[in-house]
Amino acid sequence: MGRIGWRALGVGVAVAVLATCAARAPVPPEDPHPERQSWVSRVDWQAARDEAVSVLSSYLAIDTSNPPGRETLGADYLAGLLTAEGIEVTTYAFAPGRSNLIARLKADVPQEPPLCLLSHIDVVTVEREHWKQDPFAGLVDDQGYLWGRGALDMKGVGVVELLSMVWLHRLGVPLRRDVVLLAVGDEEVDNLGVRDLAANHWDELGCAHIFNEGGMGVDGALFDGLTTFAISYTEKGALWLRMWAEGEPGHGSTPMPDSAPVRLQQALARLDTRKPEPVWSDELLQFTHAIGERTGGLTGAVLRSRSLTKALAAPRFMANPLGEAMLTNTVNVTGFGGAQAPNVVPSEVFAQLDVRMLPGVTGEQMLGELEALVDGVPGIRFERIADSPAAVSPVQDPVYDAVVRQLQIHFPDAAVGPIVMPGSTDCGELRPLGAHCYGIAPFVFTTDEMRGMHGHDERIHVDNLGRGLQVMFSIVLDVAAAAPAPAIGG
């Protein structure tokens, strides 16, 4: 997940995201199309788990820390696995030493446009001295944990996507739509890999639906014993600004009330007066209702009531910065610039702002709000660095329903629903192109395990990985398979 995703949000995002999910309540666990799901019984899942552990262990041992990336090493490794299975695969460089991967299983008679399984090859950097294990050894410890940078974000997801494709091919599953595997570079910094993919290969890929990172299961994030499964269907829009202040320059030894630094401080004080009201969508309230049905008691009664949720739950959510991020448009100062000599008062200085917008809010609206707040402070102007509105994938979609259905089948006691991601993933580049993109990692983590994401001691339990492979394979079957498995011996 990119530099404006988990790195900015940290482990606490799990609690706040799942507590303030935005979407409709989960659908009932309908029958999972048994003519397609019959393929699941043909896999030896213990052996499949062991294979997934071996593949991920080797993948984690490839250092694709970004910067600098070196994603070609990871792409070549994945390509070798696919080629050995007889699956057609292509890798290509989008920059020196940096590659994307594309593989495709074709439907004999396509009835629907392709399903694309997306992951990123690069991982964030590490502070080795703070790790209990070598972050690039791919070690499995005596507790059954597989250690390594990328185990959660997001080589683990990439492996279960790849092996789901492999098992489709091994079993000869007839498909009603193409299944395309995409592994890209540079998600963690500038999204250069997916941008190149979108600019130069999008038409040939034909992705109608995409599975990617963005949501997962977390155990006990809200209530003891309750697993909450998130599926991201949108990400907040991002408006990046520099707020410039101009004023009289001079010597640092003399107070200057009209200097640029003083005016910048005044403008920042105005921004601090901003107190946005929480935005409660119908979808958000439907999902809190679903969570309430699973918790029961007084808490469940509150969460099942729209009015009580707004009145009693809103203060708790807004008191948590991550909850506030889910419910409001946010403005955060992320840096400063200007002359650095301690005895010089510069004529210009700036504060860098990261503004995040809920779906339906534009950059122009947010810029207008900020300009109104600082009106009256002389010498203030805004420079727009980037402006990308939120793009939304519909949750009224059979593919989304299949994800919910399979999660509820495999985790019958979990609360399942979609979320608005405060940060960003590669889906932010693809939703505007018309693809329905859903973020799902088919694993369940504890809040302690979540601390490894962009942090120290990132790891995943081998049983969690094996179960995640079965869940992902079941989802892909539900979405893409065309016919039942033949009888054993037939």
KOLKE-196046 format. One record per residue (C-alpha): x, z, y. Coordinates in steps of 0.2 Angstrom, whole numbers, plus 5000, padded with zeros to 4 digits. Last residue first. Example, Ala and Ser with C-alpha at 12.3 -4.5 7.8 and 13.67 -1.06 7.14 Angstrom:
2
506850364995 506250394978 
END
This chain:
490
492849254803 493949384796 493249514808 491749434816 492049324831 492149404848 490649374860 490649234873 491049194891 492249324897 492549334916 491749484925 491349604910 492949554902 493949594918 493149764919 493449804901 495249754903 495449864918 494650014909 495749984894 497349974904 496850124914 496650224898 498450174893 499150224910 498250384911 498950424893 500650384899 500550504913 501050424930 502450474942 503050474960 504250624962 504450614981 503250534993 502550364996 501350404983 502050554974 500850674982 499450594972 500050684957 499750854965 497950794970 497650754952 497550574947 496250464938 496750284935 495850114936 496650074953 495249984962 495249894979 493849754980 494049594988 492649464990 493649314996 493049225012 494649185021 494349345032 494449445016 496149385012 497349455025 496549625025 496549625006 498449635007 498249825010 497749925026 497350095032 495750195035 495050115020 493150115020 492550175003 491550114988 490650224976 490750314959 490450494956 491150544939 490350614924 490250454914 492050404916 492250254905 490450194906 490350244924 491950154928 491350004919 489649994928 490450024945 491649874942 490349764935 489249804950 490649744962 490749584952 488849564953 488849574972 487849684984 489449784989 489849645001 491649625006 491949675024 493349625037 493849745050 494449665066 496349615068 497149635085 499049635087 500249675101 499049685116 499849745132 498849875142 499149905161 499350065171 500150065188 498850195196 497850315186 496050285193 495450205177 496350285162 494750315152 493850145157 495450045151 495350145134 493450095132 493749915137 495149905124 494049975111 492649845115 493849705116 494649755099 492949735091 491849865082 490749805068 491749885054 492650045060 494050025072 495850085071 496950095087 498850125085 499550155102 501350125109 501750225125 502650125138 503850145152 504250045168 505150085185 506450195176 506950365182 508750375178 509750535175 509350545156 509750365153 508450305141 507550175150 505850135142 504950155126 503750275117 502950295100 501550315088 500150375100 498450375090 496750305094 495350325081 493650245079 492650365070 492050425053 493450385041 494850435053 493950595057 493950645039 495850605039 496050715054 495050855046 493950955058 492850805059 492450815041 492051005042 490950975058 490050835049 489550925034 488251045041 487250945053 487550765047 487350815028 485850925032 484950775040 485350655026 484950775012 485750754995 487350825001 486550985007 485651004990 487250974981 488151104990 486651224987 486751194968 487151024960 488750944960 488350774952 486750744962 487650794978 488950654975 487650524974 486850594990 488550584998 488550404993 486850365000 487450445016 488950335018 487850175014 486650225028 488050235040 488550395049 489650365064 490550525070 490550545089 492150505098 492950645109 494150555121 494950685133 496650655125 496650475132 496550545149 498050655146 498950495140 498650415157 499350565166 500850565156 501150385159 500950405177 502250545177 503450425167 503150285179 503550385195 502250425208 502550615208 504450585209 505550745207 507350715212 508750745199 508250595189 508750465202 507550335206 506250205201 504450205209 503050165197 502350065182 501550125167 501250025151 500050055137 500749955122 499349915110 499049885092 497249855087 496849875069 495149845060 494649975047 494749915029 493349855018 492749855000 493750004993 493150074977 493350254975 493050364960 492650544962 493050664947 492150834948 492850974938 493251084953 492451004969 493050884982 494750824976 494550894959 495050744949 495450584960 494950414954 495650264963 495350154978 496350024988 497449924977 496849744972 495449654963 494949484970 493449384970 493149204975 494949154973 495148964974 497048964970 497248784975 496448814992 497448964995 499248904991 500148875008 499448985021 498649115011 500049134999 501249135014 500249275021 500149365005 502049375004 502349405022 501349565022 502449635036 503049805028 502449875012 501549715007 503249625007 503049534990 501649454980 501049464962 499549354959 498649344942 497249214941 495749224929 494749064928 492949074925 491749074911 493149124899 493349114880 494449254874 495849194864 496349364858 498149344864 497649254880 496349384886 497649524880 498949444891 497849434906 497349624904 499249654902 499549584919 498249684927 498749844918 500549804924 500149764942 499149934943 500650034938 501749934949 500749984964 500950114972 500650234958 502150204947 502950114962 504450224963 504750294946 504350424933 503350404917 502550574913 502250624894 502750804896 504450774888 504850654901 504650464901 506050384912 505950214921 507650244928 507350184946 506750354954 508050454945 507150614941 506850774951 506850674967 507350754984 509150684984 508450504980 507550494997 506550334992 506050175000 504350094998 503949974984 503849784983 503049694969 501249684976 499649664966 498249544965 497049504950 496049344955 494349304948 494049114949 492449024954 491049024942 490448924927 492148854922 492048754906 493648784896 494048924908 495948924913 497149074912 498249064928 499849134934 500549144951 502149244957 502849274974 504649284978 505949364990 507849334987 507849215002 506149205010 504449145003 505249104986 504149034972 503649094955 502548994943 501749044927 500848964912 500549084898 501349064882 501649244878 503449234881 503149144898 502049294903 503449424900 504749314908 503649284923 503449474926 505349494926 505649354937 504449414949 505249584949 506949514953 506249394966 505549544975 507249584982 506349694995 507549735009 506749845015 505649865005 506249944989 506249814974 507349914963 506949854945 506950014934 505050024938 504749864929 505649914914 504650074912 503049974916 503349864902 503749994890 502350104895 501049964894 501749924876 501450104871 499650104878 499249934869 499950014853 498750164855 497350044861 497449934845 496349794853 494949704843 493649844849 493749784867 493249604862 491449664859 491349694877 490849514880 489349504869 488949684873 488549644891 488949814898 487349904896 486849984912 487750134919 486550174934 487150094951 488250204962 487550254979 487850124993 489350125003 490550225015 491550365007 491750525018 492350655005 493250524994 494250465009 494550645015 495150714999 496250564994 496850545011 497750715010 499150635000 499850545015 498950445028 500250355037 501250305022 499650275012 499150125023 499850065039 501550035031 500749955017 500050005000 
END
